[in-house]
Amino acid sequence: MEDVHKAVVEENLHSIFRVSESKSYYEVDDLYNYMEDVRKAVVNKNLRSIFKLLGNDNLRKLIIDENVYKLWPILSSYVDTQFTSAFKSFFINNTDIDNDCFSRGQLQSKLWLVDELKKCNVDLGTVFLCAGWYATIATMLFESDIKVDKVRSFDIDPSCIDIAETFNKPWFMETWRFKSITQDIMDIDYDTHKWQSWSNANNRMSRPITDTPDTIINTSCEHISDFAEWYAKIPDGKLVVLQSNNFFKVAEHVNCVNDIEEFKSQAPMSQVLYSGKLALPKYKRFMRIGYK
Ligand SMILES: C[S@@+](CC[C@H](N)C(=O)[O-])C[C@H]1O[C@@H](n2cnc3c(N)ncnc32)[C@H](O)[C@@H]1O
């Protein structure tokens, strides 16, 4: 690919011949056709020839024929993740989602969480994901080798349910190993919580389900106005994973912190496993992992 790129874009002769040498020819005609495509690619910058050389039919159909449906097999050939199926489903169903959930800053922050959590070598058990939004962090945890029993994602906004359950479809289908629930995180009992969820598909309320969280994750601490009151609800000894930021400019960010020290005083822990910051282009993200 690198050589084809150099051959076409930089008209680099060495690359042209390296590309030619990398092929084996059974027929003289094959070689002729191949060199003809190299010529058209290099001299005429002919897209069809470029894609023939690359040997990627799906890429050709995506770019030349503008066949958007080829994007999904292409993505799947590079990465094996539920995110690809989820985005395909959002595209097909015309689902309105906030694209910021996949912004570079959001992704880097969540990858950072997964990386640091891995180093802590902890078993998460039952996770309560608070103000969980679309629960993309749940997908990343399920797809990592971190041990997770189940995830309950609570968000006050009912529009999060379908999107979060699409992002986490395989685990949602696994008898609700993942479930998104519409609830204010101030109304949760962090010792033993009983919840029910309305199903649009079945047009009925689920039976009451009781869960006891082992781990409480909240990557939206900057959104929680009564943070002290919320944090006080978590029983001592629970594993907590918290993220906040200093992105004061966003109106919904009602609880930003200036630095990790301020975050530490907001969320004291009896045993700290990780405490640090991540510099992103527009703001800094802060994270604390430990036992309350
Ligand atoms: C835009 S998202 C969060 C972005 C955050 N950086 C993250 O990575 O998750 C903030 C979410 O917090 C939710 N939220 C805010 N206050 C809440 C509350 N008291 N209970 C439940 N959800 C809440 C909002 O509905 C929203 O979905």
The ligand as an SDF file (V2000), in Angstrom:
LIG
                    3D

 27 29  0  0  0  0  0  0  0  0999 V2000
  -23.0130   14.3600   27.7120 C   0  0  0  0  0  0  0  0  0  0  0  0
  -22.8380   13.0740   28.7950 S   0  0  0  0  0  0  0  0  0  0  0  0
  -21.2870   12.8460   29.4120 C   0  0  0  0  0  0  0  0  0  0  0  0
  -20.0080   13.0100   28.7790 C   0  0  0  0  0  0  0  0  0  0  0  0
  -18.9590   12.4440   29.6760 C   0  0  0  0  0  0  0  0  0  0  0  0
  -17.7210   13.0830   29.4460 N   0  0  0  0  0  0  0  0  0  0  0  0
  -18.8000   10.9410   29.4660 C   0  0  0  0  0  0  0  0  0  0  0  0
  -17.7930   10.5380   28.9680 O   0  0  0  0  0  0  0  0  0  0  0  0
  -19.6750   10.1510   29.7780 O   0  0  0  0  0  0  0  0  0  0  0  0
  -23.5160   13.6060   30.3430 C   0  0  0  0  0  0  0  0  0  0  0  0
  -24.6660   12.7450   30.7140 C   0  0  0  0  0  0  0  0  0  0  0  0
  -24.9570   12.9550   32.1000 O   0  0  0  0  0  0  0  0  0  0  0  0
  -26.3460   12.7510   32.2490 C   0  0  0  0  0  0  0  0  0  0  0  0
  -26.7590   13.2560   33.5660 N   0  0  0  0  0  0  0  0  0  0  0  0
  -26.5330   14.4810   34.0910 C   0  0  0  0  0  0  0  0  0  0  0  0
  -27.0380   14.5470   35.3550 N   0  0  0  0  0  0  0  0  0  0  0  0
  -27.5710   13.3290   35.6320 C   0  0  0  0  0  0  0  0  0  0  0  0
  -28.2430   12.7620   36.7500 C   0  0  0  0  0  0  0  0  0  0  0  0
  -28.4610   13.4580   37.8690 N   0  0  0  0  0  0  0  0  0  0  0  0
  -28.6560   11.4810   36.7030 N   0  0  0  0  0  0  0  0  0  0  0  0
  -28.4540   10.7510   35.5670 C   0  0  0  0  0  0  0  0  0  0  0  0
  -27.8360   11.2300   34.4670 N   0  0  0  0  0  0  0  0  0  0  0  0
  -27.4020   12.5080   34.4950 C   0  0  0  0  0  0  0  0  0  0  0  0
  -26.9130   13.4950   31.0540 C   0  0  0  0  0  0  0  0  0  0  0  0
  -28.2410   13.1000   30.7720 O   0  0  0  0  0  0  0  0  0  0  0  0
  -25.9290   13.0920   29.9540 C   0  0  0  0  0  0  0  0  0  0  0  0
  -26.3630   11.9640   29.2350 O   0  0  0  0  0  0  0  0  0  0  0  0
  1  2  1  0
  2  3  1  0
  2 10  1  0
  3  4  1  0
  4  5  1  0
  5  6  1  0
  5  7  1  0
  7  8  2  0
  7  9  1  0
 10 11  1  0
 11 12  1  0
 11 26  1  0
 12 13  1  0
 13 14  1  0
 13 24  1  0
 14 15  1  0
 14 23  1  0
 15 16  2  0
 16 17  1  0
 17 18  1  0
 17 23  2  0
 18 19  1  0
 18 20  2  0
 20 21  1  0
 21 22  2  0
 22 23  1  0
 24 25  1  0
 24 26  1  0
 26 27  1  0
M  CHG  2   2   1   9  -1
M  END
$$$$
